[in-house]
Amino acid sequence: MTTFSIDNISITTQANIYFDGKCVSHGITFADGSKKTVGVVLPAILTFNTGAPEIMECVAGSCDYKLAGSPSWLTSVAGDKFSVPGNSSFEIRVTGAYHYICHFG
């Protein structure tokens, strides 16, 4: 397990729970106002809608994802990132546990 320290942040301690518990995350707000979520997606095929642009960063596990309008599934593994436009959506297919950081903005 990797842990790290972050100074000057606010963490939403109540979890965001989506898709009947298949996705659980916690929100983080930094001193400069930027926001991220840290979470896990359990085995499922889900569709997420975006308001703002997002960067999904895989920190453990893996997933397949397909951006709105794309015919192709792509794979993301630990260390990979993929970008999702604002006001769009993406599908995610997870067979294990996909641990992520979602960067907003």
C-alpha positions in Angstrom: 0.0 0.0 0.0 1.3 3.4 -1.0 0.5 6.4 1.2 1.5 10.0 0.9 1.0 13.3 2.8 -0.7 16.4 1.4 -0.6 19.7 3.2 -3.4 22.4 3.0 -6.2 20.3 1.6 -9.8 19.6 2.5 -11.1 16.0 2.2 -14.7 15.0 2.0 -14.8 12.2 4.5 -18.2 10.9 3.5 -17.7 8.7 0.5 -19.4 9.3 -2.9 -21.0 6.0 -3.7 -22.2 5.4 -7.3 -23.7 2.5 -9.2 -24.9 0.5 -6.2 -21.4 0.6 -4.6 -19.5 -0.3 -7.8 -17.7 3.0 -7.6 -16.6 4.7 -4.3 -14.6 7.9 -4.1 -13.6 10.7 -1.8 -13.3 14.4 -2.9 -10.2 16.4 -2.3 -9.9 20.2 -2.6 -6.5 21.9 -2.7 -5.6 25.3 -1.3 -5.7 26.7 -4.9 -9.3 25.5 -5.4 -8.4 22.6 -7.7 -10.3 19.4 -7.1 -9.6 15.7 -7.4 -11.3 12.5 -6.4 -9.6 9.3 -5.2 -11.5 6.1 -5.5 -12.0 2.6 -6.7 -14.2 1.0 -9.4 -15.1 -2.6 -8.7 -15.9 -5.2 -11.5 -18.6 -3.8 -13.7 -19.3 -2.0 -17.0 -20.3 1.6 -16.2 -21.0 4.9 -18.0 -19.8 8.1 -16.4 -21.0 11.5 -17.6 -18.6 14.5 -17.3 -19.4 18.2 -16.6 -15.8 19.5 -16.6 -12.9 17.9 -18.4 -11.3 15.1 -16.5 -8.1 13.2 -16.4 -8.4 9.7 -15.1 -5.1 8.4 -13.6 -4.8 4.7 -12.8 -2.8 4.1 -9.6 -3.5 0.3 -9.3 -5.3 -2.4 -11.3 -6.5 -1.7 -14.8 -9.6 -0.9 -16.9 -10.8 -0.7 -20.4 -12.4 2.5 -21.4 -14.2 4.0 -24.4 -14.8 7.7 -24.9 -18.1 8.9 -26.2 -18.2 8.6 -30.0 -15.2 6.3 -30.2 -15.7 2.8 -31.5 -12.6 1.4 -29.7 -11.9 0.2 -26.2 -8.5 1.2 -24.9 -6.7 -0.2 -21.8 -5.4 1.8 -18.9 -3.0 0.2 -16.3 -1.1 1.6 -13.3 0.8 4.7 -14.3 -1.5 5.5 -17.3 -3.8 8.5 -17.7 -6.6 9.2 -20.1 -8.4 12.5 -20.8 -12.2 12.9 -21.0 -13.7 16.1 -22.5 -16.2 18.1 -20.5 -19.9 17.6 -21.1 -19.2 14.2 -22.5 -19.1 10.6 -21.2 -17.0 7.5 -21.1 -17.7 3.8 -20.6 -15.4 1.9 -18.3 -15.0 -1.9 -18.1 -13.3 -3.3 -15.0 -12.7 -7.0 -14.2 -10.6 -6.5 -11.0 -10.4 -3.4 -8.8 -9.4 -0.2 -10.7 -7.9 2.4 -8.3 -7.8 5.9 -9.6 -7.3 9.6 -9.1 -9.6 11.8 -11.1 -8.2 15.3 -11.9 -10.8 17.9 -12.7 -10.4 21.0 -14.7 
